């Protein structure tokens, strides 16, 4: 990151007064250079944080690279990040949402309308839910690999070698109750047993770990084994009749309701009789309305 741009970031963060804060240290920022908006000119995106109790992310974006010719597109602290259905990044701070476009030759930042804020909320929630689906699929893969090696399943994430990337908004339940891995600091504690993985409150201070499915208002679609016995949350049975159901719970929007997902190694049936294939994440309860389109954020 060049000195001129970082001086602007320091001025924004009032580093002449708050020079000792983490937001004033160049080492806490990363810079990305490239033709982000596809106009033939190298652009710059600098991100730092999250900083402070509000876990705000400081972002600086310029169109162009050379200090003498580039144009500032955006400089601000984002309390929450989202994305519009058209692919614009959404930065929300102090009740205002700014849409930032760096695609198709554009490089601009503008305040979102009330309707756009609503659409961003729905689209971002749907994208956040992708975390639960991806991590449950990864857990299923870990369980199947462990089964091939040990001839059994496990409710211990450490034993499975399963650990979602940091920044998770969802909690992951390998059992209904058990040992929790807290994610409230930069470094995770070393644990021999982990049955429940908490949301990353170090990166998402508003994330909540529910004490269980019932408390979160999350239903569970049970399975059955070959003998007709129920397969519930966690690992049940033994030998060839051992099965599992794992669960993910998270809040992906501004209301207190939870988004609920499950996955199992057995085929299950919904109340309406629809089939839930083994190894496929199933949304037990939705915390959002699906937007018409969902795209990846830019930047």
SVG drawing of the C-alpha trace seen along z (x, -y; Angstrom):
<svg xmlns="http://www.w3.org/2000/svg" viewBox="-48 -15 52 69">
<polyline fill="none" stroke="black" stroke-width="0.4" points="0.0,0.0 1.4,-3.4 2.0,-6.1 -0.4,-8.7 -3.4,-6.4 -2.5,-5.3 -2.3,-8.9 -5.9,-9.4 -6.9,-6.3 -5.1,-7.7 -6.8,-11.0 -10.2,-9.2 -9.4,-7.3 -8.2,-10.5 -4.8,-8.9 -3.4,-12.3 -5.5,-11.8 -5.8,-8.0 -2.4,-7.0 -2.1,-4.0 -5.3,-2.3 -5.2,0.8 -6.9,-1.1 -3.8,-3.3 -1.3,-0.5 -0.4,0.2 0.3,3.9 -3.4,4.3 -4.4,3.6 -4.1,5.5 -4.2,4.1 -5.4,5.7 -4.4,4.2 -5.9,5.1 -8.3,4.0 -11.3,4.6 -13.9,2.7 -12.5,4.0 -11.7,0.5 -8.1,1.2 -6.7,-0.7 -5.2,0.8 -7.4,0.1 -6.8,0.4 -8.8,1.9 -7.5,1.6 -9.2,3.4 -8.4,3.3 -10.0,4.7 -12.4,5.5 -11.5,2.8 -13.0,1.8 -16.0,3.0 -18.2,2.5 -15.9,4.7 -16.0,2.2 -14.0,2.9 -12.2,-0.1 -12.2,-0.1 -10.5,-2.4 -11.2,-2.1 -9.6,-4.0 -10.1,-4.0 -6.6,-3.9 -3.3,-3.2 -1.0,-6.2 -1.4,-8.7 -1.3,-11.7 -4.1,-10.5 -6.3,-8.0 -9.8,-8.9 -11.1,-8.1 -14.2,-6.0 -14.9,-5.2 -13.3,-5.6 -15.2,-4.5 -15.8,-2.1 -18.4,0.6 -20.3,2.0 -21.9,4.6 -21.1,5.7 -23.6,7.0 -24.2,7.3 -27.0,6.2 -28.7,8.6 -26.8,6.7 -23.4,7.4 -22.8,4.0 -21.0,4.2 -23.1,2.7 -21.4,0.9 -23.7,0.1 -22.6,-2.3 -24.6,-4.5 -27.9,-3.5 -26.8,-4.4 -26.1,-2.0 -23.6,-2.8 -23.6,-0.8 -20.2,-0.5 -19.9,0.6 -16.6,1.8 -17.7,3.7 -18.5,3.3 -16.3,0.2 -18.0,-1.6 -16.3,-2.9 -18.8,-4.7 -20.3,-4.8 -23.8,-6.0 -26.3,-6.0 -28.9,-3.2 -32.6,-3.9 -35.0,-2.3 -36.0,0.3 -32.3,1.1 -31.6,1.5 -34.4,4.1 -33.2,5.9 -29.6,6.0 -30.8,7.4 -32.6,10.3 -29.8,11.0 -27.1,10.9 -29.0,13.2 -29.3,15.7 -25.6,15.5 -24.8,15.9 -26.9,19.0 -24.5,20.5 -22.0,20.8 -24.3,23.3 -24.7,25.4 -21.0,25.5 -19.9,26.3 -22.5,29.0 -21.4,30.6 -17.8,30.5 -18.9,32.1 -20.7,34.9 -17.5,35.5 -15.4,35.6 -17.8,38.1 -17.8,40.4 -14.0,40.3 -13.8,41.1 -16.2,44.0 -14.1,45.5 -11.0,45.4 -12.5,46.2 -15.7,48.0 -17.8,45.6 -19.0,42.0 -17.9,39.4 -19.5,36.5 -16.1,35.1 -15.1,32.4 -11.4,32.7 -11.4,36.4 -12.9,35.8 -10.4,33.1 -13.4,30.8 -13.1,27.1 -15.0,24.4 -13.1,21.4 -13.0,18.5 -15.7,15.9 -18.6,18.4 -22.0,16.9 -23.6,20.3 -23.2,22.6 -22.6,26.3 -24.0,29.0 -22.6,32.5 -24.6,33.4 -27.5,31.8 -25.3,31.1 -21.6,31.3 -18.3,29.5 -18.3,26.1 -15.5,24.5 -15.8,20.8 -14.6,18.5 -14.4,15.2 -10.7,14.4 -8.1,14.3 -6.6,17.6 -8.6,20.8 -7.9,22.7 -6.5,26.2 -9.2,28.8 -9.3,32.6 -13.1,32.7 -15.4,30.4 -19.1,31.3 -20.5,27.8 -18.7,25.1 -19.9,21.6 -20.3,18.7 -17.2,16.5 -18.1,13.7 -14.5,12.3 -15.5,11.3 -19.2,11.0 -20.0,9.5 -23.7,9.8 -23.7,13.6 -25.4,15.7 -24.9,19.3 -28.3,20.8 -28.4,23.4 -30.1,25.9 -32.6,26.5 -35.7,26.1 -34.4,22.8 -33.7,21.5 -37.1,22.5 -35.5,24.9 -37.3,28.1 -35.6,31.4 -36.5,33.8 -35.7,37.3 -34.5,40.2 -35.0,43.9 -32.6,46.8 -33.2,50.2 -35.0,51.5 -37.3,48.5 -35.7,47.0 -35.4,43.2 -32.1,41.4 -31.9,38.1 -29.4,35.3 -25.9,36.6 -24.5,40.1 -26.7,43.0 -26.7,46.8 -23.7,49.1 -21.9,51.0 -23.7,51.0 -26.7,49.3 -24.7,46.3 -26.0,43.0 -25.8,39.3 -27.6,36.0 -25.7,32.7 -27.2,29.2 -26.4,25.6 -28.1,22.6 -27.5,18.9 -29.0,15.5 -28.5,13.9 -30.6,10.8 -31.7,8.2 -34.6,10.0 -34.2,12.5 -35.4,15.5 -32.9,18.3 -32.0,19.9 -31.9,23.7 -30.2,26.4 -29.6,30.2 -27.7,32.9 -27.7,36.7 -26.2,39.9 -29.7,41.4 -32.5,40.4 -35.3,38.6 -38.8,37.5 -40.4,34.1 -43.8,33.8 -45.2,33.3 -43.6,36.5 -40.8,35.0 -37.4,36.9 -34.3,35.3 -31.4,37.2 -28.5,38.3 -25.6,35.8 -27.8,32.9 -28.2,29.9 -31.9,29.3 -33.3,26.0 -35.5,26.9 -36.5,23.2 -35.8,20.1 -34.8,16.8 -35.1,14.9 -36.9,14.6 -35.0,15.7 -34.2,12.8 -34.8,13.0 -31.1,13.3 -28.0,13.9 -24.5,12.9 -21.1,12.7 -20.1,9.4 -17.9,6.8 -15.5,5.9"/>
</svg>
